[in-house]
Amino acid sequence: MSTHPVVADRALDRALDRAVDRAPAAAPPARRLAVVPPPASPSSTVRSVSQGVPAQPEGPAPSRARTAPAPGEEPLLPVVGGEEQVPLVTGGTARYANLDVAASAPALCWVADHVERVLPLYASVHRGAGYASQVSTAVLEGARDVVGGFVGARADDVVVWTRSTTDALAVLAGCVPDGGSVLVLDLEHHANLLPWRTQGHRGVTSRVVEAAPTLEGTLAVLADALAAEPTALVAVTGASNVTGEELPLRRVADLAHTAGARLAVDAAQLAPHRAVDVARDGVDWVALSGHKLYAPFGAGALVGRRDWLDEGTPYLAGGGAVAEVGLDDVRWAAAPARHEGGTPNVLGVAALAAACDALQALAGGALEAHERALRERLVDGLAGVPGVRVHRALEGAPSAIGVVTFTVDGVAPGLVAAVLSAEHGIGVRDGRFCAHPLLERLGLREGAVRASVGVGSRAEDVDRLVAALRALVSDGPGWEYALVEGRWAPVDDPRPWPEWGDPTARAAAARPCGG
Ligand SMILES: Cc1ncc(COP(=O)(O)O)c(C=O)c1O
């Protein structure tokens, strides 16, 4: 038996599963991953990855006789690390409250188990004749149906494997027809602002429309911009990574199509939180990331219309992307192979498909009810803390995912985040969230704090955040902090770090997107 801590933890989970008479999830058949996720019983999935030693379960032993908790009270699905204890500067430990899932979500236990199941038959794909190669190829190819189904793809849509949403939108940028114009809103993540700007050598241009403060106003300025100039593609986010507010995709698609444009949706934030249905909503392409979908193994996808993808610039020139190669010429393959040069990430794709299956298997409306309850609890709780302000960008947006950005009057966002982490064991994000133009327009040049919830979150996480902010506002920090290389950090931080992940050993603090 492996002694790797993660593997050991899952062995522990299985033992706990048996102890509470939970049926472990059945191994999915080779092609279609028909997953029935294990029932959420988070208190039975205690892990201590950092120490490799299982922590003791908190609270009462899990019982099948428990009455169903209200939405948001408990995690909807168990995630790896959901019960992890982290050290505090003030001494002792606290269960890690991960309120930063919008940046990268923890793996579903189901996903981690599935990857472990696939690993023994992991091998080269497409070209191998061996048994394991054939299984791995089936995993990779079968997953296209799963992920396509997860986003409601049409029968003739293509699923291209990518590393992430950024990667997927870059693939699409290379496929915008020569001379085409791309229209984006200023509230986009950089991943959906920048790729279009790299195609100038082909005459592709991009225009940024400043969104209005209201949803209706924003749809109106979008319509005006579409009427003003011929547009090949409208590229918008499905849900803002800053405010969580959603765009009504059917209405945006109708505006785009009426003007003769196609619609691409950055679903990095939307897909983990809401059912995406490209066929129903008339979306031409959708981009998503596995690591935001509880499958942090390095895969993402671009799903949508075949025509542009068959004709566009091959994303990675190399093996697998070609039909025929001569010394002076090359005949490129059609999509998806055209954009998948090199060896694909089979395990990442297996994980992504398993996550999609697990989320799809949730009872209808359960995901939305869970996150709506947590978001409301969070927004209401923040509203009750003096000096805390929640920021919105699209008044009238029909709904919002569990992503909330706020500031605390008189306290730097980085200091707020450092205090939450060091004194309370709460993980949030601070900075400008790779959405500089939106933060600028919202008057948040110095950044803000973002809390985000997902299937592994619970009401207690939110309550702890609100209580910690209340304490910060009334009493100030309980420790001394200083700016170190531009980041707030506790002075003489006594917290122990795992030897394989000691942040004090790194050369320089990385500041993606300048915060
Ligand atoms: C709305 C949105 N789009 C795109 C991205 C980029 O995703 P990735 O880093 O997985 O490429 C993010 C990441 O935070 C995001 O929130």
PDBQT file of the ligand as one rigid body, heavy atoms in Angstrom, charges set to zero:
ROOT
HETATM    1  C1  LIG A 601     -13.809  34.880 -15.067  1.00  0.00    +0.000 C 
HETATM    2  C2  LIG A 601     -12.463  34.231 -15.255  1.00  0.00    +0.000 A 
HETATM    3  N1  LIG A 601     -12.019  34.015 -16.490  1.00  0.00    +0.000 NA
HETATM    4  C3  LIG A 601     -10.848  33.434 -16.738  1.00  0.00    +0.000 A 
HETATM    5  C4  LIG A 601     -10.028  33.047 -15.712  1.00  0.00    +0.000 A 
HETATM    6  C5  LIG A 601      -8.723  32.406 -16.015  1.00  0.00    +0.000 C 
HETATM    7  O1  LIG A 601      -8.783  31.069 -15.636  1.00  0.00    +0.000 OA
HETATM    8  P1  LIG A 601      -7.469  30.187 -15.713  1.00  0.00    +0.000 P 
HETATM    9  O2  LIG A 601      -6.478  30.827 -14.813  1.00  0.00    +0.000 OA
HETATM   10  O3  LIG A 601      -7.925  28.858 -15.242  1.00  0.00    +0.000 OA
HETATM   11  O4  LIG A 601      -7.035  30.177 -17.119  1.00  0.00    +0.000 OA
HETATM   12  C6  LIG A 601     -10.429  33.264 -14.398  1.00  0.00    +0.000 A 
HETATM   13  C7  LIG A 601      -9.546  32.905 -13.276  1.00  0.00    +0.000 C 
HETATM   14  O5  LIG A 601      -9.645  33.393 -12.193  1.00  0.00    +0.000 OA
HETATM   15  C8  LIG A 601     -11.680  33.854 -14.169  1.00  0.00    +0.000 A 
HETATM   16  O6  LIG A 601     -12.128  34.062 -12.921  1.00  0.00    +0.000 OA
ENDROOT
TORSDOF 0
